[in-house]
């Protein structure tokens, strides 16, 4: 029995389909299908029912999957143990991160990592969807305020705060006792924003409530920032995205809003921490402003 074909069959069974296994393993769907067909030919039995919208194993397929998946997992873990002892990181490293964090923070780190570890093929996917590192085939995922998940562990790599910013040409409206719902301000808003008022804490400790009046809705925080720089309106944005603009005077920070957020780098708790993932996590320790508290989960 060919172990490669057996591993591919177990992957298809585990992920629930050729397409899902293809995306998780980053391997061509046609290759997985051919490997499973070769395994079926060598065994002389059908393992997977074809022509169905959802994958279904035959009785023989169920028996083979139950009897061999544990053995294949042990073989994989043995390989990971050996790989984790390698002195030099090597192989493929796939990371998923929120779009803003990937563009603002990870780009220079990725460049440094690529220069330091040329034997690692680093791939960073910038996406705001919540991926599953196990099912989607990622070695590391970056999440903002992640809920507890016993399958994942990792490190808190950064803290951030949402701030209300505007171009220098815009000024904060003066408070009025007639503004019962907050001070109305023209705003550039993220497409998925709720439209709720912004409770703002100012530098002097006072509080204001702003009522954002959308004049432009955009699907990317990067686009929102660019529109604010053009003076279209105010916006509620992550500090890490606009701190350079505020420092240079291109934007004015009116105040903070909401609670601080935590940014975590997480990996599969059921797998040994490989040397390539450990090397990338070590580079994240040097992030400016990184909090050292509660750094491990």
N, C-alpha and C positions, 0 to 999 in steps of 0.2 A: 504494500500500500504506500503510495507516494505521500510523504508528510506535507509537502507544500499544498497539494490538492486537498488533503484532509484539513489543513489549517484554513484554506479558503472556504471550504464547505462550512466549517464551524463558524467562521466569521459571518457568512451569509445567514446562517441560522440564528446567530446571536443578534445581529442588527435587524433582522426581519425582512431582508430583501437584497437583491443584487445591487440596486441603486444606492440604498442606504449604506451597504458595506463598501461600495465603491467610493463614496464620499468620505466615509470614516477612515478608510485605509489609503485614500488617494491613489487608487489603482483602477485601471480601466474596467468598466463593467463587463466588457466582452471577455477579458482575461479571466475574471472570476467565473463567468458562465462556462468558459471552455474547461477550466480546471475542474469544476464540479462535474461536468459531463464526462471528463476523463476518469474521474473517480468512480462514477456510476458504471462506466464501461468496464473498469477493472474489477469491480465487485459483482457485476452482472445484475444489479437491482436499480430501481428508480429511487432516488433519495428525496427529490423535490417535485411537487406537482407543478407542472407548467400551465400557462394560460390562465392564471388566476390573478385577480387584482391585488390580493394579498398573498404573501408567501405561506405555503403550507407544506410541512414535511410529511413524507409518507411514513408508514409504521417503521420501515427499515431506517429511514432518515432520523426519526426520533430516537431509536435505539442507538444508532451510531453517534449521534450528537451527545446523548446522555453519557455514553460510555467513554467518549474520547475528549470532551471539552476540558475536563479537569486535567487530563494528561497534557494536553496542548498548552494549557495555562501554566503548568509546572515547567514545561520546556521553555516557554517564553520568559518566565520569572528567572530561570537559571541563566538564560542569556542576558537578562537585565542585570543580574548580580555580577556577571563577568564584565559587562559594559560599564557598570558603575565603578569598577576598580581601574578602569583605563586611566592612565595619567593625563591624556590629552582628550578634550571633548571632541567628538566627531559624530557624523550622522546628521539627520534632519531634525530641526527644531521648529515646531509650529506653535505660534502664539496668536491668541485672539485678544483684541483690546478695543475699548470704546474709541470712536473716531477722533474725538478731541484729544484724548490722552495719547493715542498713537501718533497723531500729527505733531503735537506740541512737545511731548516728553520722550516718546520712544524712538523717534527718528535719529537723534544724535547717539542714543545708546546703542541702537541697532548698528550704526556705522562703526562705533568703537568695538562692538562685539565681533563684527565681521572681520575687522582688521586683526583683532587679538586671536580669533579662533577660525582660521581659514578652512579648517577641515569640517566645520559645521555649516550645513545649508540652512540658514535662518529664513523663515517665512513668517511675516507678521500680517495678519488679516485685520484691517480696521473695520469694525462693524459694531452697531449699537444693539443688535439682538443678543439675547442671553443664550449663549451656546452651552452645550454639554461637553466638557472636555473628554468624557469617556466615549459617548456615542459619536461625537463629531471629530474625534481623532486629534485633539489638541494636547500638546505637552504642558502648556501653561495658558491660563486665561486671566485677564485683568478685569476686575469687577468693582463697581462703585456700591458701597454699602450692601455687600452680599448677605443674604440670609444664611443662617447656619445650615450646612449640608455635611453630614457625616462622611460622605464619599470624597469630600474635598478638604485639603489642608493647605496652608501656605503662610504668607507673611503680609502684614500691613506695610505698604511701601510708601504711602503718602497720605496726608490729610489735605482737604481743600474746603473752600467756603464759596457759596454763591454770593455774588456782588451785583449791585445795580450800577451800571455805567452809562455815560452819555458823552457826546462830543463836547469840547470846551465851549462851543457856541450855544449850547443849551444850558439853562439855569434851572435850579430846583424851584418849583412854584412856592410861593409863600403860603403858610398855613392859613386856613380860613375856618371860622367856626361853623360855616354853612356846609363844609365838605363832610357830610355824614358818612359817605362811603369811601373816603380817601381823596387824595389830591389826584385829579385826572392828568395823565401825562401821555403824550403820543409815544407808542412803543413798537419796537420790532420784537416779535415773539416767535418762539419755537413752535412749530406746527402742532406738536402734541401737548402744548401747555394748556393748563386747565382754565385759564382766564380768571383765576382767583386774585384778589388784591395782594400786593406785595407789602409785607410788614418789614419795614426797614429800620435798622439800627444805625444811627449816625455816629461819627467819631466822638462827639461830645457826650455820648451816652443817651441822647434823646431818641425818641421813636417817632416815626411817621408811617402812615399808611398810604401807599400809592395805588391808584386805580389805573392799570394800564389800558389805554385805548389803542387797540391794534391798528397800525397803518400799513403793516407789512408782516406777512407770515412766511416763514422759511423753514425748510426741513433739515437744516444743518446749522449747528452752533457756529461753525466757521463762517457761514453766509451771514448769520445774524451779526456777528462781530464786524464784518466788513460793512454792513449797512449802517451800523451805529457809527463807525468811523466816518461815514459820509454825511452824518448829521440827520439821518432819517428819523431817529427816535431813540429812546432809552431802551435798555435791555437788561434782563437778569441772566448773568452768565457765570461760568466757573472762573474763579480767580486765576487759576493757572493759565487760562486762555488769554486773559487780558492784562495780566500784571505788568508785562513789558510795555504795553501801550499806556498804562496808567503811569508807570515810572518815567516814561519819555514825555508825558504831557499830551499825548495824542487823544487820550480819553480821561475823563474825570470820574472818580469813584464817589458816588453819592452816599453809599452805605452798604451794609451787609444785610442779607435776608435769609431766613431759615437757619437750620442747624448745620454745623460742620459735617462734612462727609468724609468717609474713610475709603481709600482705594487699596484693594488687595490683589496680590498675585497668588493664584490658587492652582493646585495640581491634584491629580488623582491620588487619594490617600492609600489606595490598594496597590499602588505600584511603587517600587523603590525610586528614590530621587536620583535621577541619572546625573552624571557629571556635567552634561551640557546644560541641563536645567539649573543645576546648582551654580554653574558659572554665570548664567544670566541673572539669577537672583542676586548673586554677589555684586554685579554691576548696578543693580537697582538700589543697593544700599547707599550709593553715593548721590542719590537724587537730592537737589537743593530743597531744604525745608522739610525733609523727611522726618516724621516723628519716630522716636526710638521707643515709645511706649506701646505696649501690646503688639510687639512686632511679630509675634509668632502665634499661629492658630492651631 
